[in-house]
Amino acid sequence: MNNSRNPDWVTQGKTIKQLISELQTFENQDLQVEISLDGGETSKPISLVRKRRSICMLVNSEIE
């Protein structure tokens, strides 16, 4: 357990392999993918997937 209020599985994130494996369990592979930073209250579509330094980043490119 880390020293924040969140358990490790929340803050450690997923690898590309883990994410793909989880997404492959969805029966409907044509579902739209969005990302939320507030526990699902709001979400935004993923516009881009890019490599930034040593991470894979999901990006929303909407102009506010």
C-alpha positions in Angstrom: 0.0 0.0 0.0 1.4 3.4 -0.8 1.2 6.3 1.6 -1.8 8.1 -0.1 -5.5 7.4 0.5 -5.5 5.2 -2.6 -4.5 1.6 -2.8 -1.6 0.6 -5.1 -3.9 -0.8 -7.9 -5.4 2.7 -8.3 -2.2 4.7 -8.5 0.2 2.3 -10.2 -1.6 2.3 -13.5 -1.5 -0.3 -16.2 0.9 -1.3 -18.9 -0.1 -1.3 -22.6 -0.3 -5.1 -22.4 -2.5 -5.1 -19.3 -4.8 -2.5 -20.9 -5.2 -4.4 -24.2 -5.8 -7.6 -22.3 -8.6 -5.9 -20.2 -10.1 -4.3 -23.3 -10.2 -7.6 -25.1 -12.7 -8.9 -22.5 -15.4 -6.5 -23.8 -17.8 -8.4 -26.1 -18.5 -5.3 -28.2 -15.1 -4.2 -29.5 -16.8 -1.2 -31.3 -17.6 0.7 -28.1 -16.4 4.3 -27.9 -13.5 4.8 -25.5 -13.4 7.8 -23.1 -11.3 8.8 -20.1 -12.5 10.3 -16.8 -10.4 12.0 -14.1 -13.2 12.2 -11.6 -14.4 8.7 -11.0 -16.7 8.7 -14.0 -18.8 11.8 -13.2 -17.5 13.4 -16.5 -15.6 11.9 -19.4 -13.9 13.0 -22.6 -13.1 11.0 -25.8 -9.6 9.9 -26.4 -8.3 11.9 -29.4 -4.8 10.6 -29.6 -2.5 7.9 -28.2 1.1 8.9 -28.2 4.4 8.0 -26.6 5.8 10.7 -24.3 9.2 9.8 -22.8 8.7 6.3 -21.4 4.9 6.3 -21.1 2.0 5.8 -23.4 -0.3 8.8 -23.1 -4.1 8.9 -23.9 -4.9 12.5 -25.0 -8.0 14.5 -25.4 -7.4 17.3 -27.9 -10.7 19.2 -27.5 -10.3 23.0 -27.4 -12.2 24.3 -24.3 
